[in-house]
Amino acid sequence: MTDTPGTSVFARLEPLLEQVSKPIQYVGGELNSTVKDWDCGGFGPGGEALTTRWALMYPDAYEVGVPNQGVMILYEVLNEREDALAERTYAVWPDLEALMRESGVPQFTVDAHRSIRDFDVLGMSFSTELGYTNMLTALDLAGIPLHAVDRSDEDPLVIAGGHAAFNPEPIADFVDAAIVGDGEEAVLAVTDLIGAWKAQGMPGGRRELLLRLARTGGVYVPSLYDVSYLSDGRIQRVAPKADATGVPWRVSKHTVMDLDAWPYPKQPLVPLAESVHERMSVEIFRGCTRGCRFCQAGMITRPVRERSITGIGEMVERGLAATGFEEVGLLSLSSADHSEIADITKGLADRYEGTQTGLSLPSTRVDAFNIDLANELTRNGRRSGLTFAPEGGSERIRKVINKMVSEEDLISTVAAAYGAGWRQVKLYFMCGLPTETDEDVLQIAELAKKVIETGRQVSGRRDIRCTVSIGGFVPKPHTPFQWCGQLGAEETDARLAKLREAIRSDRRYGSSIGFRYHDGKPGIVEGLLSRGDRRVGRVIEQVWRDGGRFDGWSEHFSYERWMSAADAALADLPVDVAWYTTRDRAESEVLPWDHIDSGLDKEWLWADWQDALDETEVDDCRWTPCFDCGVCPQMGTDIEVGPTGKTLLPLTVLGSGREAMLEAHTH
């Protein structure tokens, strides 16, 4: 059945919804969602539609995707344009997928239930590589050829973004393009380019549009590059194709500098169904220069750019008025590092006193936490547990990863927390870090016991709890650890078993310490996908054809499916899963993502890797002289931190706050 482009498929979808779990996630109509006219951008002289239409996908379930800040921001930024529209789509669960295939219902948006194939662009935001199989499901359900090379002028451009896009090679066969870095200005630039091409009558078709995008230097088009390999499987080079004139050798990331100029989302979405975050979130700064060597997010989002205290206040005020949420999350990679965090939390706590509005910092650095800050955060809301992330169990391993937190820091911080009335502390660690030994990991047990003992002493109570949560370490591109071999799944599991025994065996503390961990198997698959090259695409496709869906969910993930698919797909190549995951790389090796420019000098990253092996720590360049990572001069950017010296006005949503703020803006 073929509908007029932009027609709703809801009449065909609705009868299927009563047969699936959580049908509400597919109906749309959330508070602050937007449905625009299909031809809102008007028509050109030849009758051609000039609207640039984006379908934005977070390739996971609705409950995970709908609170995603990145998608929410781009959705709003695009819909503010008169000549553009944006709608959202999410991965459908297998029960609905089967019914859609039977009934011929295509992948649809939740906003107006339009077919994805009708849009100009399908923009995919990958915060994790485990969403790749969901991308293939969506393409297939939409009737879009899986491989970019097979698509016609009638198919949307498939563009990847998000943190995983900093190594787009494993999905190079499936995406038409990738955009790395901040999306706000990038999606508008792409919209301008597509709009101009449409207005000219779409000369040269799809290939001409891809060439124009690639020539900007900020959009990577894999089909315009050739990859050659050495006989042992390593990459020889990645180069623009001979006929791709004007296409750069390296593609640069996008960086938004003045965050106050981009106060999005202004009207945050309020999900209809339960979601993973029931709160209104404000990003208080972007980037991090703490220099934790395992942290890809910190490395690729440099430099630090703070939102001002007044900018944050306005976003909170507007967001609460628009949503009715009772919790405000102050988001960033290390929120307590904001130069005005004390004034922000006190100002907001004062402003919303008596309104049931709570504040939260999702994770607090041990050395940035203080009781005053914690008390402001809980003044109006409930006192939940505190989460700290020492990451490494021993002092030695924390030097290796540049997490400059001493045991003394941690113990004094938890002592203050327990002494001030907290009962529950959560500690987050990683297993499988470079140079790690069993002894480093067993130190986690000793640390947890000291935390409980300290809590009992300072509070005089026995009901003190500490939860130890452990994730497997996966080396990521654009970090100093991009060269190091990953710990194998069996070794990871053996190490964690020893740790569990060390915690459980001490009866004085065992029952007070919770222990949560992931086994080593998902980490190996994540490692394959994060440091893979184009040849890994055939593994992803094989897994998907074998039924792989929702690999980020433990109940759907199958290690055996991934390993057997890899064995089959890579059988005729000199590479295998171990080659991509547990193998050390040499300094001279061409890495699959070297042509994606994150701003970081490869020489600086290698020097930092050597510092890690020497257990040498490096300071935060926010407060010390620059140590030449390369980002600021290369990207034409600078660290932007306060303090601004301004304070928050005592507005309140319950009183005249909103009117006063709007009035201030109109003058």
C-alpha positions in Angstrom: 0.0 0.0 0.0 1.4 3.4 -1.0 0.2 6.5 0.8 0.8 10.2 -0.2 4.1 11.2 1.4 3.6 12.5 4.9 0.3 10.7 5.4 -0.3 9.2 8.9 -0.2 5.4 9.1 -2.0 5.4 12.5 -5.2 3.9 11.1 -3.2 0.8 10.1 -1.1 0.9 13.3 -3.9 1.3 15.9 -5.4 -2.3 15.6 -2.0 -3.7 16.3 -1.5 -1.8 19.5 -4.0 -3.7 21.6 -1.9 -6.9 20.9 1.4 -5.5 22.3 2.9 -4.6 25.7 3.0 -0.9 26.6 1.1 0.4 23.6 1.2 3.9 25.0 4.8 4.3 24.0 3.8 4.3 20.3 0.9 6.8 20.4 2.7 10.2 20.7 0.9 13.3 21.9 3.3 14.1 24.7 3.1 17.5 26.4 5.3 19.9 24.4 5.6 17.6 21.4 5.2 19.3 17.9 3.4 18.3 14.8 3.9 20.6 11.9 2.3 20.8 8.4 4.2 18.5 6.0 4.8 21.4 3.6 5.5 24.1 6.2 8.4 25.4 4.1 6.3 26.1 1.1 7.0 25.4 -2.6 9.6 26.4 -5.2 8.8 27.9 -8.6 8.6 24.4 -10.1 6.2 23.2 -7.5 8.9 21.3 -5.5 8.4 21.2 -1.7 11.1 23.2 0.1 10.6 21.8 3.6 13.6 19.9 5.0 12.1 17.0 7.0 14.0 15.2 9.7 13.1 12.0 11.5 15.2 11.8 14.7 15.8 8.4 16.1 17.2 7.3 19.4 17.7 3.6 18.6 16.4 2.2 21.8 13.0 1.7 23.5 10.8 4.8 24.1 11.4 4.8 27.8 15.1 5.1 27.3 15.0 7.4 24.3 12.3 10.0 25.2 14.3 11.7 28.0 17.5 11.9 25.9 18.7 15.5 26.0 20.4 15.4 22.6 17.4 14.3 20.6 15.1 16.6 22.6 17.4 19.6 21.8 17.6 18.9 18.1 13.9 18.3 17.8 13.2 21.8 19.2 16.0 23.6 17.3 14.8 22.1 14.0 11.1 22.7 14.7 11.7 26.4 15.4 12.7 26.8 11.7 9.8 27.7 9.4 11.3 25.7 6.6 12.0 22.5 8.6 10.1 19.9 10.6 11.4 17.2 12.9 9.6 14.2 14.3 10.8 11.4 16.6 11.0 7.7 16.2 12.2 4.9 18.6 13.0 1.2 18.3 9.9 -0.9 18.4 9.8 -4.0 20.6 9.9 -7.4 18.9 6.2 -8.0 19.6 5.2 -5.0 17.5 8.0 -5.6 15.0 6.4 -9.0 14.1 2.9 -7.5 13.7 4.2 -4.6 11.6 5.9 -7.0 9.2 2.7 -9.1 9.0 0.5 -6.0 8.3 2.9 -4.0 6.2 3.1 -1.1 8.6 6.4 0.8 8.1 8.7 2.3 10.8 6.8 5.4 11.9 7.3 8.6 13.9 5.5 8.9 17.2 4.5 12.6 16.5 2.4 12.3 13.4 2.8 8.6 12.7 4.4 9.3 9.3 6.5 6.7 7.5 10.2 7.2 8.0 10.9 6.7 4.4 9.0 9.9 3.5 11.5 12.1 5.3 14.6 13.7 3.8 16.9 12.7 6.7 16.8 9.9 9.3 19.1 11.2 12.0 20.3 8.5 14.4 21.8 9.5 17.8 24.1 6.7 19.2 25.2 7.2 22.7 26.2 3.5 22.8 27.3 1.1 20.1 24.9 -1.5 21.3 22.1 0.2 19.4 23.4 -0.7 15.9 21.2 -3.7 15.4 18.1 -1.6 16.3 19.2 0.8 13.5 19.0 -2.1 11.0 15.6 -3.1 12.2 14.3 0.5 11.7 15.8 0.7 8.2 14.3 -2.6 7.2 10.9 -1.8 8.6 11.0 1.6 6.9 11.7 -0.1 3.5 15.1 1.7 3.3 17.9 -0.5 1.8 20.3 -1.5 4.6 23.3 -0.6 2.6 23.9 3.1 1.7 25.2 2.0 -1.8 21.8 0.5 -2.7 19.7 3.6 -1.8 18.0 5.8 -4.5 17.1 9.4 -4.6 13.7 8.5 -3.0 15.3 7.3 0.2 16.2 9.5 3.2 19.8 10.3 4.0 20.8 8.2 7.0 23.0 10.3 9.3 24.7 9.1 12.5 25.5 11.3 15.4 26.2 11.0 19.2 29.3 9.9 21.0 29.6 6.5 19.2 29.8 8.4 15.8 33.4 9.4 16.7 34.2 6.0 15.2 31.6 5.6 12.5 33.5 2.9 10.6 31.6 -0.2 11.9 28.4 1.2 10.5 30.0 2.8 7.4 28.1 0.5 5.1 24.7 1.4 6.6 24.9 5.2 7.1 25.2 7.8 4.4 27.0 10.3 6.7 28.1 10.9 10.2 28.3 14.2 12.1 30.6 14.4 15.1 30.4 16.8 18.1 27.7 19.2 19.1 24.5 19.0 16.9 22.7 22.3 17.4 24.5 24.3 14.7 25.4 21.2 12.6 21.7 20.2 11.9 20.9 23.8 10.9 23.8 23.9 8.5 22.7 20.6 7.0 19.1 21.9 6.8 20.4 25.0 4.9 22.4 22.8 2.5 19.5 20.4 1.8 17.1 23.3 1.4 19.3 25.1 -1.1 19.8 21.8 -3.1 16.0 21.3 -3.2 15.4 24.9 -4.3 17.8 24.3 -7.2 15.8 21.3 -8.3 18.0 18.6 -6.6 20.8 18.7 -9.2 23.0 15.6 -9.4 20.7 13.6 -7.1 21.8 11.9 -4.0 25.5 11.8 -4.8 25.7 15.5 -5.4 24.0 16.2 -2.1 26.5 13.9 -0.3 29.4 15.6 -2.0 28.2 19.0 -0.9 27.8 17.8 2.6 31.3 16.2 2.6 32.9 19.3 1.2 31.9 21.4 4.2 34.6 19.5 6.2 32.1 18.8 9.0 30.2 15.9 7.6 31.8 12.5 7.1 30.5 10.5 4.1 32.0 7.0 4.2 31.1 6.1 0.6 33.5 8.9 -0.6 36.5 7.3 1.1 38.6 4.2 0.3 40.2 2.0 3.0 43.2 -0.1 2.1 44.6 -2.9 4.4 48.0 -4.5 5.1 48.4 -8.2 4.7 48.2 -8.7 8.5 44.8 -7.0 8.7 45.9 -3.6 9.9 44.7 -0.5 8.0 47.1 0.9 5.5 45.3 4.2 4.9 41.9 5.9 4.6 41.7 8.4 1.7 39.1 10.3 -0.2 38.2 8.6 -3.5 39.9 9.8 -6.7 36.6 11.2 -8.1 35.6 12.9 -4.8 37.1 16.3 -5.5 37.1 18.8 -2.6 36.5 16.1 0.0 38.8 16.6 3.0 41.2 13.9 4.3 40.0 14.6 7.9 36.5 15.5 9.1 36.2 18.0 12.0 33.9 17.9 15.0 31.4 20.7 15.7 31.7 22.7 18.9 29.0 25.1 20.2 30.8 27.8 22.2 28.2 30.1 23.8 25.8 27.8 25.6 23.7 30.7 26.9 22.8 31.4 23.2 21.4 27.8 23.0 19.0 27.5 26.0 17.4 24.2 24.8 15.2 22.4 25.5 12.9 25.4 26.2 9.8 23.2 26.3 11.1 19.7 27.5 9.0 16.7 26.5 6.9 15.1 29.2 6.6 11.4 28.4 3.2 9.7 28.5 4.7 6.4 29.6 7.1 5.8 32.4 10.7 6.6 31.3 14.1 6.1 32.8 14.4 9.7 34.0 11.3 11.4 35.5 12.8 14.8 35.8 13.5 18.0 34.0 17.1 18.3 33.1 19.4 21.3 32.4 22.9 20.9 31.0 24.9 23.3 33.2 28.2 22.9 31.3 29.6 20.9 28.4 33.0 19.3 28.2 35.4 18.2 30.9 39.2 18.6 31.3 39.7 16.4 34.4 41.6 14.2 32.0 40.3 10.8 33.2 42.0 8.6 30.7 39.2 6.0 30.3 36.6 8.6 29.7 35.7 9.2 26.0 33.0 11.7 26.8 35.5 13.9 28.6 38.0 13.7 25.8 35.8 14.3 22.8 33.7 17.2 24.3 36.6 19.5 25.2 36.9 22.4 25.9 34.8 23.1 29.0 32.0 25.6 28.3 29.9 26.7 31.2 26.3 28.0 31.1 26.0 31.1 33.3 24.2 31.0 36.6 21.5 33.3 35.2 21.2 31.2 32.0 20.7 28.1 34.2 18.1 29.9 36.3 16.1 30.9 33.3 16.2 27.4 31.8 15.0 25.9 35.1 12.2 28.5 35.5 11.0 28.0 32.0 11.3 24.2 32.1 9.4 23.8 35.3 6.6 26.0 34.1 6.4 24.1 30.9 6.5 20.6 32.4 5.3 20.4 36.0 8.2 18.1 36.9 9.2 18.2 40.6 12.9 17.3 40.1 15.6 19.3 38.3 18.7 17.4 37.2 21.8 19.6 36.9 23.6 17.7 34.1 27.2 17.6 32.9 30.1 15.2 33.0 31.1 16.5 36.4 28.4 18.9 37.7 30.0 19.9 41.0 33.0 21.3 39.0 30.9 24.3 37.8 32.6 27.4 39.0 29.4 28.7 40.5 27.8 25.4 41.7 27.4 26.6 45.3 25.6 29.8 44.2 23.5 27.8 41.7 22.3 25.2 44.1 21.7 27.7 46.9 19.9 30.1 44.6 17.7 27.4 43.1 17.0 25.9 46.6 16.0 29.4 47.8 13.9 30.1 44.8 11.9 26.9 45.0 11.6 26.6 48.8 8.2 25.2 49.7 7.4 24.1 46.2 8.3 20.3 46.4 11.0 21.0 43.7 14.1 18.9 44.4 17.5 19.3 42.8 19.9 16.5 41.8 23.4 16.1 40.6 23.5 12.6 38.9 27.0 11.8 40.0 29.3 13.6 42.3 33.1 13.7 42.3 34.5 12.7 45.7 36.8 15.7 45.7 34.1 18.2 44.7 31.5 17.1 47.2 30.7 19.0 50.4 27.9 18.9 52.9 26.7 22.4 52.2 26.2 21.4 48.5 24.5 18.2 49.5 22.2 20.0 51.9 21.1 22.5 49.3 20.4 19.7 46.9 18.0 18.0 49.3 16.5 21.0 51.0 13.2 20.8 49.1 13.3 17.2 47.8 13.8 13.8 49.3 17.2 12.7 50.6 18.2 9.9 48.3 21.4 8.0 48.3 24.7 9.6 47.2 26.7 8.2 44.3 30.5 8.6 44.0 32.8 7.2 41.3 36.3 6.4 42.5 36.5 4.1 39.4 39.6 2.3 40.6 40.0 0.2 43.8 43.7 1.0 44.5 45.6 4.3 44.8 48.0 2.9 42.1 45.2 2.2 39.5 43.7 5.6 40.1 47.0 7.2 39.1 47.0 5.0 36.0 43.6 6.3 35.0 44.3 9.9 36.2 41.4 9.8 38.7 43.0 11.9 41.4 41.1 10.8 44.4 42.9 9.4 47.4 41.5 6.9 49.8 41.7 9.6 52.5 39.5 11.9 50.3 36.9 9.1 49.9 36.8 8.2 53.6 36.5 11.8 54.8 33.8 12.5 52.2 31.6 9.5 53.2 32.3 10.3 56.9 30.8 13.8 56.3 27.8 12.3 54.4 27.0 9.7 57.0 27.6 12.2 59.8 25.1 14.5 58.2 22.3 11.9 58.1 22.8 10.0 54.9 22.4 6.2 55.3 23.2 5.0 51.8 26.2 5.5 49.6 26.8 4.0 46.1 30.4 3.6 44.8 31.1 3.0 41.2 34.2 1.2 40.0 35.6 -0.4 36.8 37.2 -3.8 36.3 39.7 -4.5 33.5 41.6 -1.2 33.6 45.0 -1.1 31.9 47.8 -2.7 34.1 45.2 -3.9 36.6 45.9 -6.9 38.8 43.7 -9.0 41.1 45.1 -7.1 44.0 43.9 -3.7 42.6 40.4 -5.1 42.3 40.4 -6.7 45.7 41.2 -3.3 47.2 37.6 -2.4 46.3 36.4 -4.8 49.0 38.7 -3.2 51.6 37.5 0.3 50.6 33.9 -0.7 50.9 34.5 -2.2 54.4 36.2 1.1 55.5 33.3 3.1 54.2 30.8 1.0 56.3 33.1 1.1 59.4 33.5 4.9 59.1 29.7 5.3 58.6 29.0 3.3 61.7 31.5 5.3 63.8 30.4 8.8 62.8 26.6 8.1 62.9 26.5 5.7 65.8 24.2 3.5 63.8 24.3 0.0 62.4 21.9 0.5 59.4 24.6 2.0 57.2 24.6 0.7 53.6 27.1 0.9 50.8 26.5 -0.5 47.3 29.4 -1.3 45.1 28.6 -1.2 41.4 31.1 -2.4 38.9 31.3 -2.0 35.1 33.7 -3.7 32.7 36.2 -1.3 31.2 36.1 -0.9 27.4 38.9 1.1 25.7 37.4 3.8 23.5 38.6 5.8 20.5 40.1 9.3 21.0 41.3 8.4 24.5 44.8 7.6 25.8 43.6 4.0 26.2 42.7 3.6 22.5 45.9 1.5 22.0 45.5 -0.9 24.9 44.2 -4.4 24.9 40.9 -5.2 26.6 40.7 -7.7 29.4 39.0 -10.9 28.2 35.5 -11.9 29.3 36.7 -15.0 31.3 39.4 -13.0 33.1 37.0 -10.3 34.0 34.5 -12.7 35.4 37.2 -14.5 37.4 38.4 -11.2 38.9 34.9 -10.2 39.8 34.2 -13.6 41.4 37.3 -13.1 43.7 36.0 -9.7 44.6 32.5 -11.0 45.5 34.0 -13.6 47.7 36.2 -11.0 49.4 33.1 -8.9 50.2 30.8 -11.8 51.2 33.4 -13.6 53.4 33.7 -10.8 56.0 30.6 -11.3 58.2 31.1 -7.9 59.9 30.4 -6.0 56.8 29.1 -8.4 54.1 25.4 -7.9 54.7 25.8 -4.1 54.7 27.5 -4.0 51.3 25.5 -4.5 48.1 27.4 -5.8 45.1 26.2 -5.2 41.5 28.3 -6.0 38.4 28.0 -6.9 34.7 29.8 -10.0 33.5 32.6 -9.5 30.9 30.7 -10.7 27.8 28.7 -7.5 26.8 31.9 -5.5 27.2 33.7 -7.6 24.6 30.9 -7.0 22.1 31.0 -3.3 23.0 34.8 -3.3 22.5 34.4 -4.9 19.1 31.9 -2.3 18.0 33.7 0.7 19.5 37.2 0.0 18.1 36.1 -1.9 15.0 36.6 -0.9 11.3 34.4 -1.3 8.2 34.8 -5.0 8.3 32.9 -5.2 11.5 29.7 -4.1 9.6 29.3 -7.6 8.3 29.3 -8.9 11.8 26.6 -6.4 12.9 24.4 -7.4 9.9 24.8 -11.1 10.5 23.8 -10.7 14.2 20.8 -8.7 13.1 19.8 -11.4 10.5 20.2 -14.0 13.3 17.6 -12.1 15.4 19.8 -9.7 17.3 17.7 -6.8 18.8 18.1 -4.5 21.8 21.6 -5.6 22.6 21.9 -3.1 25.4 19.2 -5.0 27.4 20.6 -8.0 29.2 17.5 -10.1 28.6 17.9 -9.7 24.8 21.6 -9.8 24.6 23.3 -13.0 23.3 27.1 -13.3 23.5 26.9 -16.6 21.7 25.0 -15.0 18.8 27.7 -12.3 18.4 30.6 -14.7 18.6 29.1 -17.2 16.1 28.3 -14.3 13.7 31.8 -12.9 14.0 33.3 -16.3 13.3 31.2 -16.6 10.1 31.5 -13.0 8.9 35.3 -12.7 9.5 36.2 -16.2 8.4 38.0 -15.1 5.2 39.8 -12.2 6.9 43.1 -12.1 8.9 41.1 -10.6 11.9 38.8 -11.9 14.6 37.1 -10.7 17.8 40.3 -11.0 19.8 42.2 -9.0 17.2 39.8 -6.1 17.7 39.4 -6.3 21.5 42.2 -7.9 23.5 45.1 -6.9 21.2 47.5 -4.0 22.1 48.1 -1.5 19.3 51.5 0.0 18.4 52.0 3.8 18.2 52.4 3.6 14.4 49.2 1.8 13.7 46.6 3.6 11.6 43.5 3.5 13.8 40.0 3.2 12.1 39.0 6.7 13.4 42.2 8.6 12.7 40.5 10.6 9.9 37.8 11.8 12.4 39.3 14.9 14.0 38.2 15.3 17.7 40.8 18.1 18.1 43.0 15.9 20.2 46.6 15.5 18.9 47.4 11.8 18.5 50.9 12.5 19.8 49.5 14.0 23.0 47.2 11.0 23.5 50.1 8.7 23.1 52.2 10.7 25.6 49.3 10.5 28.0 49.2 6.7 27.5 52.9 6.5 28.4 52.2 8.7 31.5 49.5 6.2 32.4 51.9 3.3 32.2 54.3 5.4 34.4 51.5 6.1 36.9 51.9 9.8 36.3 49.0 12.1 37.0 48.1 15.2 34.9 46.2 18.2 36.3 43.0 19.8 35.1 43.8 22.5 32.5 40.8 24.6 33.7 42.9 25.8 36.6 46.5 25.2 35.4 48.4 26.2 32.3 47.6 24.5 29.0 49.4 21.2 28.4 48.8 21.2 24.6 46.2 18.5 24.0 45.5 20.3 20.7 41.8 21.0 21.0 41.6 24.8 21.6 44.0 26.0 18.8 42.9 23.3 16.3 39.1 23.9 16.8 39.4 27.7 17.3 37.8 27.3 20.8 38.6 28.3 24.3 37.7 27.1 27.8 34.8 29.2 29.0 34.3 29.2 32.8 33.0 31.8 35.3 32.4 33.0 37.8 30.1 35.7 36.4 29.5 37.3 39.7 25.8 37.4 39.2 23.1 35.9 41.5 19.7 34.3 40.9 16.7 36.5 41.5 14.3 35.0 44.1 11.6 34.2 41.5 9.2 31.3 42.1 6.9 29.4 39.8 4.2 29.7 42.4 4.4 33.4 42.5 5.1 36.0 39.8 8.4 34.4 38.7 7.4 33.4 35.2 5.8 36.8 34.4 8.8 38.7 35.8 11.2 36.6 33.8 9.2 37.1 30.6 8.9 40.8 31.2 12.7 41.1 31.7 13.2 39.4 28.3 10.9 41.8 26.5 12.7 44.9 27.6 
